[in-house]
């Protein structure tokens, strides 16, 4: 959040707090409506105070409209949740999580000992990528060797194709696939 937005949010919060306190005081009978009317009349009658109040009111309207309609940072935050946003002098590139997942799946499927594959990718605020693989393997697979090769190959493939560093490749062996026996036709 930009400093300008933080100041605006703090200012709005203070104004809402003051209005809420004033309404509570009026409801409990500790302040009367005439007192509030006198304060408002004072604010709007003196020329200098009236001009300051007008400027503050216009700034509040502009801040409110900006926060409601023009929150550009929210778009970038949404995009970063969808993937990784890269920027250079030519423009922006959004690499979606689906792209990384598809690339990881392709790497896993290149191994004969891997059967069914599910992938999930997490990207944190610092654009660190974590890949989660769930798969079933053939009965002949050496799981430790397979997982080491998968982790290495997935990291290399993502680095080569997308120029992203993968911090973790977590593998979960869900099942050992049953070897299908060929059926004999009579």
LOSENU-496485 format. One line per 10 residues: number of its first residue (from 1); their letters; for each residue x, y, z of N, C-alpha, C, O. Coordinates in nm, 2 decimals, always signed. Example, Ala and Ser with C-alpha at 12.3 -4.5 7.8 and 13.67 -1.06 7.14 Angstrom:
BEGIN
1 = as = +1.32,-0.57,+0.78,+1.23,-0.45,+0.78,+1.32,-0.33,+0.78,+1.42,-0.33,+0.85  +1.28,-0.22,+0.71,+1.37,-0.11,+0.71,+1.29,+0.00,+0.79,+1.34,+0.11,+0.80 $
% end
This chain:
BEGIN
1 = xxxxxxxxxx = +0.08,-0.12,+0.00,+0.00,+0.00,+0.00,+0.09,+0.12,+0.00,+0.18,+0.13,+0.08  +0.06,+0.22,-0.09,+0.14,+0.34,-0.10,+0.11,+0.43,+0.02,+0.01,+0.42,+0.09  +0.21,+0.52,+0.05,+0.20,+0.61,+0.17,+0.08,+0.70,+0.16,+0.02,+0.73,+0.26  +0.05,+0.74,+0.03,-0.07,+0.83,+0.01,-0.19,+0.76,+0.05,-0.28,+0.82,+0.11  -0.21,+0.63,+0.01,-0.32,+0.55,+0.05,-0.33,+0.53,+0.20,-0.44,+0.53,+0.26  -0.22,+0.50,+0.26,-0.22,+0.48,+0.41,-0.26,+0.61,+0.48,-0.34,+0.60,+0.58  -0.22,+0.72,+0.44,-0.26,+0.85,+0.50,-0.41,+0.87,+0.48,-0.48,+0.91,+0.57  -0.45,+0.85,+0.36,-0.60,+0.86,+0.33,-0.68,+0.77,+0.42,-0.79,+0.81,+0.47  -0.64,+0.64,+0.43,-0.71,+0.55,+0.51,-0.71,+0.59,+0.66,-0.81,+0.58,+0.73  -0.60,+0.64,+0.71,-0.59,+0.68,+0.85,-0.68,+0.80,+0.87,-0.75,+0.81,+0.97 $
11 = xxxxxxxxxx = -0.68,+0.90,+0.78,-0.77,+1.02,+0.78,-0.92,+0.98,+0.79,-0.99,+1.03,+0.87  -0.96,+0.89,+0.69,-1.09,+0.84,+0.69,-1.13,+0.77,+0.82,-1.24,+0.79,+0.88  -1.04,+0.69,+0.87,-1.07,+0.62,+1.00,-1.09,+0.72,+1.11,-1.18,+0.70,+1.20  -1.01,+0.82,+1.12,-1.03,+0.92,+1.23,-1.16,+0.99,+1.22,-1.23,+1.01,+1.32  -1.20,+1.03,+1.09,-1.33,+1.10,+1.07,-1.45,+1.01,+1.11,-1.54,+1.05,+1.17  -1.44,+0.88,+1.07,-1.55,+0.79,+1.10,-1.55,+0.77,+1.25,-1.66,+0.76,+1.31  -1.44,+0.76,+1.31,-1.44,+0.74,+1.46,-1.50,+0.86,+1.53,-1.58,+0.85,+1.62  -1.47,+0.98,+1.49,-1.53,+1.11,+1.55,-1.68,+1.11,+1.53,-1.75,+1.15,+1.62  -1.72,+1.08,+1.41,-1.87,+1.08,+1.38,-1.94,+0.98,+1.46,-2.05,+1.00,+1.52  -1.88,+0.86,+1.48,-1.94,+0.75,+1.56,-1.95,+0.79,+1.70,-2.05,+0.77,+1.77 $
21 = xxxxxxxxxx = -1.84,+0.85,+1.76,-1.84,+0.90,+1.89,-1.95,+1.01,+1.91,-2.02,+1.00,+2.01  -1.96,+1.10,+1.82,-2.06,+1.20,+1.83,-2.20,+1.15,+1.83,-2.29,+1.19,+1.91  -2.23,+1.05,+1.74,-2.36,+0.99,+1.73,-2.39,+0.91,+1.86,-2.50,+0.92,+1.91  -2.29,+0.84,+1.92,-2.31,+0.77,+2.05,-2.34,+0.87,+2.16,-2.43,+0.85,+2.24  -2.27,+0.98,+2.16,-2.30,+1.09,+2.26,-2.44,+1.14,+2.25,-2.51,+1.17,+2.35  -2.48,+1.16,+2.13,-2.62,+1.21,+2.10,-2.72,+1.11,+2.14,-2.83,+1.14,+2.20  -2.70,+0.98,+2.11,-2.80,+0.88,+2.15,-2.81,+0.86,+2.30,-2.92,+0.84,+2.35  -2.70,+0.87,+2.37,-2.70,+0.85,+2.52,-2.75,+0.98,+2.59,-2.76,+0.98,+2.71  -2.77,+1.09,+2.51,-2.81,+1.21,+2.57,-2.70,+1.30,+2.63,-2.73,+1.39,+2.70  -2.58,+1.26,+2.61,-2.47,+1.34,+2.67,-2.43,+1.46,+2.58,-2.36,+1.55,+2.62 $
31 = xxxxxxxxxx = -2.48,+1.46,+2.46,-2.47,+1.58,+2.37,-2.60,+1.60,+2.30,-2.67,+1.50,+2.26  -2.64,+1.72,+2.28,-2.77,+1.75,+2.21,-2.75,+1.80,+2.07,-2.64,+1.84,+2.03  -2.85,+1.79,+2.00,-2.85,+1.83,+1.86,-2.82,+1.98,+1.84,-2.75,+2.01,+1.74  -2.85,+2.06,+1.93,-2.82,+2.20,+1.92,-2.67,+2.23,+1.92,-2.62,+2.31,+1.85  -2.60,+2.15,+2.01,-2.46,+2.17,+2.02,-2.39,+2.13,+1.89,-2.30,+2.20,+1.84  -2.44,+2.02,+1.82,-2.38,+1.98,+1.70,-2.42,+2.08,+1.59,-2.33,+2.11,+1.50  -2.54,+2.14,+1.59,-2.58,+2.24,+1.50,-2.49,+2.36,+1.51,-2.45,+2.43,+1.42  -2.46,+2.40,+1.64,-2.37,+2.52,+1.66,-2.23,+2.50,+1.61,-2.17,+2.59,+1.55  -2.18,+2.37,+1.62,-2.04,+2.34,+1.57,-2.05,+2.35,+1.42,-1.96,+2.41,+1.36  -2.15,+2.29,+1.36,-2.16,+2.30,+1.21,-2.18,+2.44,+1.16,-2.12,+2.48,+1.06 $
41 = xxxxxxxxxx = -2.25,+2.52,+1.23,-2.27,+2.66,+1.19,-2.14,+2.74,+1.20,-2.11,+2.82,+1.12  -2.06,+2.71,+1.31,-1.93,+2.78,+1.32,-1.84,+2.74,+1.21,-1.77,+2.83,+1.15  -1.84,+2.61,+1.17,-1.75,+2.57,+1.06,-1.79,+2.63,+0.93,-1.70,+2.66,+0.85  -1.92,+2.65,+0.91,-1.96,+2.70,+0.78,-1.98,+2.86,+0.77,-2.01,+2.91,+0.67  -1.97,+2.92,+0.89,-1.99,+3.07,+0.88,-1.86,+3.15,+0.87,-1.86,+3.24,+0.79  -1.76,+3.12,+0.94,-1.63,+3.20,+0.93,-1.57,+3.17,+0.80,-1.56,+3.05,+0.75  -1.52,+3.27,+0.73,-1.47,+3.26,+0.59,-1.35,+3.17,+0.58,-1.34,+3.08,+0.50  -1.25,+3.19,+0.67,-1.13,+3.10,+0.67,-1.16,+2.96,+0.70,-1.11,+2.87,+0.63  -1.24,+2.94,+0.80,-1.27,+2.80,+0.84,-1.36,+2.73,+0.73,-1.35,+2.61,+0.71  -1.45,+2.81,+0.67,-1.53,+2.76,+0.56,-1.44,+2.71,+0.45,-1.47,+2.60,+0.39 $
51 = xxxxxxxxxx = -1.34,+2.79,+0.41,-1.25,+2.75,+0.30,-1.17,+2.63,+0.33,-1.15,+2.54,+0.25  -1.12,+2.62,+0.46,-1.05,+2.50,+0.50,-1.14,+2.38,+0.50,-1.09,+2.27,+0.45  -1.26,+2.39,+0.55,-1.35,+2.28,+0.55,-1.39,+2.24,+0.41,-1.40,+2.12,+0.38  -1.40,+2.33,+0.31,-1.43,+2.30,+0.18,-1.32,+2.22,+0.11,-1.34,+2.12,+0.05  -1.19,+2.27,+0.14,-1.08,+2.20,+0.08,-1.07,+2.05,+0.14,-1.04,+1.96,+0.06  -1.09,+2.04,+0.27,-1.08,+1.91,+0.33,-1.19,+1.82,+0.27,-1.17,+1.70,+0.25  -1.31,+1.87,+0.26,-1.42,+1.79,+0.20,-1.39,+1.75,+0.06,-1.42,+1.63,+0.02  -1.34,+1.84,-0.02,-1.30,+1.80,-0.16,-1.19,+1.69,-0.16,-1.20,+1.60,-0.24  -1.09,+1.71,-0.08,-0.99,+1.61,-0.07,-1.04,+1.47,-0.03,-1.00,+1.37,-0.08  -1.14,+1.47,+0.07,-1.20,+1.35,+0.11,-1.28,+1.28,+0.00,-1.28,+1.16,-0.02 $
61 = xxxxxxxxxx = -1.35,+1.36,-0.08,-1.42,+1.31,-0.20,-1.33,+1.25,-0.30,-1.35,+1.14,-0.35  -1.22,+1.32,-0.33,-1.12,+1.27,-0.42,-1.06,+1.14,-0.37,-1.05,+1.04,-0.45  -1.02,+1.14,-0.25,-0.96,+1.01,-0.19,-1.06,+0.90,-0.19,-1.03,+0.79,-0.23  -1.19,+0.93,-0.16,-1.29,+0.82,-0.16,-1.31,+0.77,-0.31,-1.31,+0.65,-0.32  -1.32,+0.86,-0.40,-1.33,+0.81,-0.54,-1.21,+0.73,-0.59,-1.22,+0.63,-0.66  -1.09,+0.77,-0.55,-0.97,+0.70,-0.59,-0.97,+0.56,-0.53,-0.93,+0.47,-0.59  -1.00,+0.56,-0.40,-1.00,+0.43,-0.33,-1.11,+0.33,-0.39,-1.08,+0.21,-0.40  -1.22,+0.39,-0.43,-1.33,+0.30,-0.48,-1.30,+0.25,-0.62,-1.32,+0.14,-0.65  -1.26,+0.35,-0.71,-1.25,+0.32,-0.85,-1.11,+0.30,-0.91,-1.09,+0.23,-1.01  -1.01,+0.35,-0.84,-0.88,+0.36,-0.91,-0.77,+0.29,-0.82,-0.66,+0.35,-0.81 $
71 = xxxxxxxxxx = -0.80,+0.18,-0.76,-0.70,+0.11,-0.68,-0.62,+0.02,-0.76,-0.65,-0.10,-0.78  -0.51,+0.07,-0.83,-0.43,+0.00,-0.92,-0.35,-0.11,-0.85,-0.31,-0.21,-0.91  -0.31,-0.09,-0.72,-0.23,-0.18,-0.65,-0.31,-0.31,-0.62,-0.25,-0.42,-0.62  -0.44,-0.30,-0.61,-0.52,-0.42,-0.59,-0.52,-0.51,-0.72,-0.52,-0.63,-0.71  -0.51,-0.45,-0.84,-0.50,-0.53,-0.96,-0.37,-0.61,-0.96,-0.36,-0.73,-0.99  -0.26,-0.54,-0.92,-0.13,-0.61,-0.92,-0.12,-0.71,-0.82,-0.06,-0.82,-0.84  -0.19,-0.69,-0.70,-0.19,-0.79,-0.60,-0.27,-0.92,-0.65,-0.23,-1.03,-0.63  -0.38,-0.89,-0.72,-0.46,-1.00,-0.77,-0.38,-1.08,-0.88,-0.38,-1.20,-0.88  -0.30,-1.01,-0.96,-0.22,-1.07,-1.06,-0.11,-1.15,-1.00,-0.08,-1.26,-1.05  -0.05,-1.10,-0.89,+0.05,-1.18,-0.83,+0.00,-1.30,-0.76,+0.07,-1.40,-0.74 $
81 = xxxxxxxxxx = -0.13,-1.30,-0.72,-0.19,-1.43,-0.66,-0.21,-1.53,-0.77,-0.21,-1.65,-0.75  -0.23,-1.48,-0.90,-0.25,-1.57,-1.01,-0.12,-1.63,-1.06,-0.12,-1.73,-1.13  -0.01,-1.56,-1.03,+0.12,-1.61,-1.08,+0.23,-1.51,-1.04,+0.22,-1.45,-0.93  +0.32,-1.49,-1.13,+0.44,-1.40,-1.10,+0.44,-1.29,-1.21,+0.43,-1.32,-1.33  +0.44,-1.17,-1.16,+0.44,-1.06,-1.25,+0.59,-1.01,-1.27,+0.65,-0.97,-1.17  +0.64,-1.02,-1.39,+0.77,-0.97,-1.42,+0.76,-0.84,-1.50,+0.68,-0.83,-1.59  +0.85,-0.75,-1.47,+0.85,-0.62,-1.55,+0.99,-0.59,-1.60,+1.09,-0.62,-1.53  +0.99,-0.54,-1.72,+1.12,-0.48,-1.77,+1.09,-0.35,-1.85,+0.97,-0.30,-1.84  +1.18,-0.30,-1.92,+1.16,-0.17,-1.98,+1.06,-0.18,-2.10,+1.01,-0.08,-2.14  +1.04,-0.30,-2.15,+0.94,-0.32,-2.26,+0.80,-0.34,-2.22,+0.71,-0.33,-2.30 $
91 = xxxxxxxxxx = +0.78,-0.38,-2.09,+0.64,-0.40,-2.04,+0.64,-0.50,-1.93,+0.74,-0.52,-1.86  +0.52,-0.57,-1.92,+0.50,-0.67,-1.81,+0.47,-0.80,-1.87,+0.42,-0.82,-1.98  +0.50,-0.91,-1.79,+0.48,-1.04,-1.82,+0.42,-1.11,-1.70,+0.48,-1.11,-1.59  +0.30,-1.17,-1.71,+0.24,-1.25,-1.60,+0.26,-1.40,-1.63,+0.20,-1.45,-1.73  +0.33,-1.47,-1.55,+0.35,-1.61,-1.57,+0.25,-1.67,-1.47,+0.27,-1.66,-1.35  +0.15,-1.74,-1.52,+0.05,-1.79,-1.43,+0.10,-1.92,-1.36,+0.19,-1.98,-1.40  +0.03,-1.95,-1.25,+0.06,-2.07,-1.18,+0.03,-2.19,-1.27,+0.10,-2.29,-1.26  -0.07,-2.18,-1.35,-0.11,-2.29,-1.44,+0.01,-2.33,-1.53,+0.03,-2.44,-1.56  +0.08,-2.22,-1.58,+0.19,-2.25,-1.67,+0.30,-2.32,-1.60,+0.36,-2.42,-1.65  +0.33,-2.29,-1.47,+0.44,-2.36,-1.40,+0.39,-2.50,-1.37,+0.47,-2.59,-1.38 $
101 = xxxxxxxxxx = +0.26,-2.51,-1.33,+0.21,-2.65,-1.31,+0.22,-2.74,-1.43,+0.26,-2.85,-1.42  +0.18,-2.68,-1.54,+0.19,-2.76,-1.67,+0.33,-2.80,-1.70,+0.36,-2.91,-1.75  +0.43,-2.71,-1.68,+0.57,-2.74,-1.71,+0.61,-2.85,-1.62,+0.68,-2.94,-1.66  +0.58,-2.84,-1.49,+0.62,-2.95,-1.39,+0.56,-3.08,-1.43,+0.63,-3.18,-1.42  +0.43,-3.08,-1.47,+0.36,-3.20,-1.51,+0.43,-3.27,-1.63,+0.45,-3.39,-1.64  +0.47,-3.18,-1.73,+0.54,-3.23,-1.85,+0.68,-3.30,-1.81,+0.71,-3.40,-1.86  +0.75,-3.24,-1.71,+0.87,-3.30,-1.67,+0.85,-3.43,-1.60,+0.92,-3.53,-1.63  +0.75,-3.44,-1.52,+0.72,-3.57,-1.45,+0.68,-3.67,-1.54,+0.72,-3.79,-1.53  +0.60,-3.64,-1.64,+0.55,-3.74,-1.74,+0.66,-3.79,-1.83,+0.64,-3.89,-1.89  +0.77,-3.72,-1.83,+0.88,-3.77,-1.91,+0.95,-3.89,-1.85,+1.04,-3.96,-1.91 $
111 = xxxxxxxxxx = +0.92,-3.92,-1.72,+0.98,-4.03,-1.65,+0.88,-4.15,-1.67,+0.76,-4.14,-1.64  +0.94,-4.27,-1.71,+0.86,-4.38,-1.74,+0.80,-4.44,-1.61,+0.69,-4.50,-1.61  +0.87,-4.42,-1.50,+0.83,-4.48,-1.37,+0.72,-4.40,-1.30,+0.66,-4.45,-1.20  +0.68,-4.28,-1.35,+0.58,-4.20,-1.30,+0.45,-4.23,-1.37,+0.44,-4.23,-1.49  +0.34,-4.25,-1.30,+0.21,-4.28,-1.35,+0.12,-4.16,-1.35,+0.13,-4.07,-1.44  +0.03,-4.15,-1.26,-0.06,-4.04,-1.25,+0.01,-3.92,-1.18,+0.08,-3.94,-1.08  -0.02,-3.80,-1.22,+0.05,-3.68,-1.17,-0.05,-3.57,-1.14,-0.14,-3.54,-1.22  -0.04,-3.51,-1.02,-0.11,-3.39,-0.99,-0.01,-3.29,-0.94,+0.09,-3.32,-0.87  -0.02,-3.16,-0.99,+0.07,-3.06,-0.95,+0.00,-2.94,-0.89,-0.12,-2.91,-0.92  +0.07,-2.87,-0.80,+0.02,-2.75,-0.74,+0.14,-2.66,-0.72,+0.25,-2.70,-0.68 $
121 = xxxxxxxxxx = +0.12,-2.53,-0.75,+0.22,-2.43,-0.73,+0.18,-2.32,-0.64,+0.06,-2.28,-0.64  +0.26,-2.28,-0.55,+0.24,-2.17,-0.46,+0.34,-2.07,-0.49,+0.46,-2.09,-0.50  +0.30,-1.94,-0.49,+0.39,-1.83,-0.51,+0.36,-1.73,-0.39,+0.25,-1.69,-0.37  +0.47,-1.70,-0.32,+0.45,-1.61,-0.20,+0.47,-1.46,-0.25,+0.49,-1.43,-0.36  +0.46,-1.37,-0.15,+0.47,-1.22,-0.18,+0.60,-1.19,-0.24,+0.61,-1.09,-0.31  +0.71,-1.26,-0.21,+0.84,-1.23,-0.26,+0.87,-1.31,-0.39,+0.98,-1.32,-0.44  +0.76,-1.36,-0.46,+0.77,-1.44,-0.58,+0.86,-1.56,-0.57,+0.92,-1.60,-0.67  +0.86,-1.62,-0.45,+0.93,-1.75,-0.44,+0.83,-1.86,-0.48,+0.71,-1.86,-0.44  +0.88,-1.95,-0.56,+0.79,-2.06,-0.61,+0.82,-2.19,-0.54,+0.93,-2.23,-0.52  +0.71,-2.25,-0.50,+0.71,-2.38,-0.44,+0.62,-2.47,-0.53,+0.51,-2.44,-0.56 $
131 = xxxxxxxxxx = +0.67,-2.59,-0.56,+0.60,-2.68,-0.65,+0.57,-2.81,-0.56,+0.66,-2.86,-0.49  +0.44,-2.85,-0.57,+0.40,-2.97,-0.50,+0.35,-3.07,-0.60,+0.27,-3.05,-0.68  +0.42,-3.19,-0.60,+0.38,-3.30,-0.69,+0.33,-3.41,-0.61,+0.38,-3.46,-0.51  +0.21,-3.47,-0.66,+0.15,-3.59,-0.60,+0.15,-3.69,-0.72,+0.09,-3.65,-0.82  +0.20,-3.81,-0.70,+0.20,-3.90,-0.81,+0.20,-4.04,-0.76,+0.23,-4.08,-0.65  +0.16,-4.13,-0.86,+0.16,-4.27,-0.84,+0.28,-4.32,-0.92,+0.31,-4.27,-1.03  +0.35,-4.42,-0.87,+0.47,-4.47,-0.95,+0.45,-4.62,-0.98,+0.37,-4.69,-0.92  +0.53,-4.66,-1.08,+0.54,-4.80,-1.11,+0.60,-4.88,-1.00,+0.68,-4.83,-0.92  +0.57,-5.01,-0.99,+0.62,-5.09,-0.88,+0.78,-5.10,-0.89,+0.84,-5.13,-0.79  +0.83,-5.09,-1.01,+0.98,-5.10,-1.03,+1.05,-4.98,-0.99,+1.18,-4.98,-0.99 $
141 = xxxxxxxxxx = +0.99,-4.87,-0.97,+1.05,-4.74,-0.95,+1.13,-4.74,-0.82,+1.09,-4.80,-0.71  +1.25,-4.68,-0.82,+1.33,-4.65,-0.70,+1.29,-4.51,-0.66,+1.34,-4.41,-0.72  +1.21,-4.50,-0.56,+1.14,-4.38,-0.52,+1.24,-4.27,-0.49,+1.22,-4.15,-0.53  +1.34,-4.30,-0.41,+1.44,-4.20,-0.37,+1.51,-4.14,-0.49,+1.52,-4.02,-0.50  +1.56,-4.23,-0.58,+1.62,-4.18,-0.70,+1.53,-4.10,-0.79,+1.56,-3.99,-0.84  +1.41,-4.15,-0.81,+1.31,-4.08,-0.89,+1.28,-3.94,-0.83,+1.28,-3.84,-0.91  +1.26,-3.93,-0.70,+1.22,-3.80,-0.64,+1.34,-3.70,-0.66,+1.32,-3.58,-0.69  +1.46,-3.75,-0.64,+1.58,-3.66,-0.66,+1.59,-3.61,-0.80,+1.61,-3.49,-0.82  +1.57,-3.70,-0.90,+1.58,-3.66,-1.04,+1.46,-3.56,-1.07,+1.48,-3.46,-1.14  +1.34,-3.59,-1.02,+1.23,-3.50,-1.05,+1.25,-3.36,-0.99,+1.23,-3.26,-1.06 $
151 = xxxxxxxxxx = +1.30,-3.36,-0.87,+1.32,-3.22,-0.81,+1.43,-3.15,-0.89,+1.41,-3.03,-0.91  +1.53,-3.21,-0.92,+1.64,-3.14,-1.00,+1.59,-3.10,-1.14,+1.61,-2.99,-1.18  +1.52,-3.19,-1.21,+1.47,-3.16,-1.34,+1.36,-3.05,-1.34,+1.36,-2.97,-1.44  +1.28,-3.05,-1.25,+1.17,-2.95,-1.24,+1.24,-2.81,-1.22,+1.20,-2.72,-1.28  +1.33,-2.81,-1.12,+1.40,-2.68,-1.10,+1.47,-2.63,-1.22,+1.46,-2.51,-1.26  +1.54,-2.72,-1.29,+1.61,-2.68,-1.41,+1.52,-2.64,-1.52,+1.54,-2.54,-1.59  +1.41,-2.71,-1.54,+1.31,-2.68,-1.65,+1.25,-2.54,-1.62,+1.23,-2.46,-1.72  +1.21,-2.51,-1.50,+1.15,-2.38,-1.47,+1.25,-2.27,-1.49,+1.21,-2.16,-1.54  +1.37,-2.29,-1.44,+1.48,-2.19,-1.46,+1.50,-2.17,-1.61,+1.52,-2.05,-1.65  +1.51,-2.27,-1.69,+1.55,-2.26,-1.83,+1.43,-2.20,-1.91,+1.45,-2.10,-1.99 $
161 = xxxxxxxxxx = +1.31,-2.24,-1.88,+1.19,-2.19,-1.96,+1.14,-2.06,-1.92,+1.10,-1.98,-2.00  +1.14,-2.04,-1.78,+1.07,-1.92,-1.73,+1.16,-1.82,-1.66,+1.12,-1.71,-1.62  +1.29,-1.86,-1.64,+1.39,-1.78,-1.57,+1.34,-1.75,-1.43,+1.35,-1.64,-1.38  +1.28,-1.85,-1.36,+1.24,-1.84,-1.22,+1.31,-1.94,-1.14,+1.34,-2.05,-1.18  +1.34,-1.90,-1.02,+1.40,-1.99,-0.92,+1.29,-2.06,-0.84,+1.20,-2.00,-0.79  +1.30,-2.19,-0.84,+1.20,-2.27,-0.76,+1.27,-2.30,-0.62,+1.38,-2.36,-0.62  +1.21,-2.26,-0.51,+1.28,-2.28,-0.38,+1.26,-2.42,-0.33,+1.34,-2.48,-0.26  +1.14,-2.48,-0.36,+1.11,-2.62,-0.32,+1.04,-2.69,-0.42,+0.95,-2.64,-0.49  +1.07,-2.82,-0.43,+0.99,-2.92,-0.51,+0.96,-3.03,-0.41,+1.04,-3.11,-0.38  +0.83,-3.03,-0.36,+0.79,-3.13,-0.26,+0.71,-3.24,-0.33,+0.62,-3.21,-0.41 $
171 = xxxxxxxxxx = +0.75,-3.36,-0.31,+0.69,-3.48,-0.38,+0.62,-3.56,-0.28,+0.68,-3.60,-0.17  +0.50,-3.60,-0.32,+0.43,-3.70,-0.23,+0.39,-3.82,-0.32,+0.32,-3.80,-0.42  +0.44,-3.93,-0.28,+0.40,-4.05,-0.35,+0.27,-4.10,-0.29,+0.26,-4.15,-0.18  +0.17,-4.09,-0.37,+0.03,-4.13,-0.33,+0.01,-4.27,-0.33,-0.06,-4.33,-0.25  +0.07,-4.34,-0.43,+0.03,-4.48,-0.45,+0.14,-4.54,-0.54,+0.21,-4.48,-0.61  +0.14,-4.68,-0.53,+0.22,-4.75,-0.63,+0.12,-4.82,-0.72,+0.03,-4.89,-0.68  +0.13,-4.78,-0.85,+0.04,-4.83,-0.95,+0.05,-4.98,-0.97,+0.16,-5.04,-0.96  -0.07,-5.04,-0.98,-0.07,-5.18,-1.01,-0.03,-5.21,-1.15,-0.09,-5.14,-1.24  +0.06,-5.30,-1.17,+0.10,-5.33,-1.30,-0.01,-5.41,-1.38,-0.06,-5.51,-1.32  -0.05,-5.36,-1.49,-0.16,-5.42,-1.56,-0.10,-5.54,-1.64,+0.00,-5.53,-1.71 $
181 = xxxxxx = -0.17,-5.65,-1.62,-0.13,-5.78,-1.69,-0.20,-5.78,-1.83,-0.32,-5.74,-1.83  -0.13,-5.82,-1.93,-0.20,-5.82,-2.06,-0.30,-5.93,-2.06,-0.28,-6.04,-2.00  -0.41,-5.90,-2.12,-0.52,-6.00,-2.12,-0.50,-6.09,-2.25,-0.46,-6.04,-2.35  -0.53,-6.22,-2.23,-0.51,-6.31,-2.33,-0.64,-6.34,-2.39,-0.74,-6.38,-2.33  -0.65,-6.33,-2.53,-0.77,-6.35,-2.59,-0.77,-6.50,-2.64,-0.67,-6.55,-2.69  -0.88,-6.56,-2.63,-0.90,-6.70,-2.67,-0.96,-6.71,-2.80,-0.98,-6.82,-2.85 $
% end
